[in-house]
């Protein structure tokens, strides 16, 4: 799956368990990023299962679907 962000196609990662968990460029935890973004989207009343969050370190999008 890919999404377009500012006119550029971005790969969407499915973070499940340890698969794609750590950012390749910074070592941050994509799973933690996913959970924080899910909480923020839910608090705003948005559909989290159809949302993604962009890792600004590696440029990949992380699907928020559980």
ROSE-31668 format. One line per 2 residues: their letters; for each residue x, y, z of C-alpha. Coordinates in steps of 0.001 Angstrom, whole numbers. Layout:
N
a> X,Y,Z  ...
***
This chain:
66
xx> 0,0,0  1221,3538,-747
xx> -138,7000,-16  713,10378,-1494
xx> 2072,13046,826  2732,16466,-686
xx> 2715,14869,-4140  5206,12112,-3302
xx> 4350,8429,-3035  5232,7040,395
xx> 5392,3371,1373  3001,2403,4182
xx> 4373,18,6797  2289,-2482,8696
xx> 3889,-2633,12163  3048,-5990,13711
xx> 5126,-7375,16561  8788,-6832,15717
xx> 8176,-6525,11949  9115,-2980,10818
xx> 9162,-1883,14448  12413,79,14551
xx> 13124,3065,12280  16006,2320,9918
xx> 17409,5843,10167  16933,6912,13780
xx> 16206,3789,15803  12932,5196,17174
xx> 10141,2734,17843  7498,2849,15081
xx> 5090,929,17344  5247,3682,19977
xx> 4741,6294,17239  1713,4313,16028
xx> 128,4129,19497  672,7844,20176
xx> -813,8792,16808  -3802,6449,17335
xx> -4550,8081,20694  -4318,11590,19215
xx> -6540,10688,16231  -9136,9010,18476
xx> -9194,12053,20770  -9898,14197,17710
xx> -12765,11940,16610  -11050,10678,13446
xx> -11227,7195,11863  -7931,5723,13049
xx> -8175,2447,11098  -7937,4327,7792
xx> -5164,6686,8973  -1378,6670,8780
xx> 1334,8567,10642  4497,9769,8917
xx> 7853,8940,10484  9793,12106,9789
xx> 13087,10318,10362  12826,7668,7620
xx> 9986,9150,5541  7801,6045,5704
xx> 4155,6054,6723  2958,3744,9493
xx> -596,2372,9252  -2630,3014,12404
xx> -4877,-9,11903  -4467,-2564,14700
***
